[in-house]
Amino acid sequence: MKTKECNKKVKNMFPEYREFIQDLRQENPHFSKLFEEHEELDQKIVLLEQNPVHVINNDIEVLKRKKLNIKDKLYAYLKQAEQQSEH
């Protein structure tokens, strides 16, 4: 993901953890991979929702649940980074 796109996504998703996200994306390959996967799912969902044929589609709900699960994992990483920085 391009830095500009990443910065836009960070502002929307976890604005209070902006600096942690940038650091973790550089230092932690797993976090970075999850972040990329979240963005890819977001793009797929948007495309599916824009197509009227897919408006009532269980696949979209599955993708949304998967995206939320990834977001929860990202949040856990961020909370851990925040706690470590306080020590």
N, C-alpha and C positions, 0 to 999 in steps of 0.2 A: 504494500500500500504506500502511495506517495505520502511524503511528510505533510503536505498541505491537506490532503484528504484525511489523514490520521488526526491532524489538529482539529479539523472540523468535527470529526466523530467524537473526539475526546471532549470537546466543549459541550456536546449534547448528552453524552452518556454519563460520565462521572466528572463534572467540572471541578469538584472539590479535590479530586485526585490527579489533576492534570500533570503535575511534576512527577508523581509516582508512576503514572502510566508511561511517560516518556522514558524514565529510567528503567522500568521493568521491561519495556519492549527492547531496549538495548542490551540489558543484562541477562534476561531470562528467556531462552528460546521457546519454552513451553508457553509462557504467558503471551509472547508475541504470536505464536501459532494460534492460540485461542482467540486472540484479538482479531487476527486475520479471518479466522473461521466465522466469527461473529459477524464481521462485515460482509462476508460472502453470503451468509444466510440472510442477512438484512436485504441485500440486493436481490436475491432470489425471491424473497417474500414480496418486495415492492413490485417486481416484474409480474409475478403471479396475480397480485391484487389489481394491477392495472388492466389485466385482461378479463373482460366480463365473463368469459367462459369459465374462469377459475374462481369466481367470487364465492361460490359455495363449494369449497374443496377441502376435504380432510387433510390433504397434503400440506396445505398452508398451515393448518393448526399444528401438525406434527413439526413442521419447520419452526414455527413460533415457539413451541415448547422446547425444542432443541436449542434455539437461540437464547431463550431465557435461562436454560440450564448453564450455557456457556457464560452468560452474563453473571450468574451467581458465582461461578468459579473465578471469573475475573475480579469480582468484588472481594472474594475471600483473599486473593493474592494482594489486593490493594490494602485491605484491612491489616494483613500481616505486615506489609511493608510499612504502613503507618505506625504500627506498634513497635516495630524494630527501630524506627527512626526516633521514637520517643525515649529509647533506652540509651 
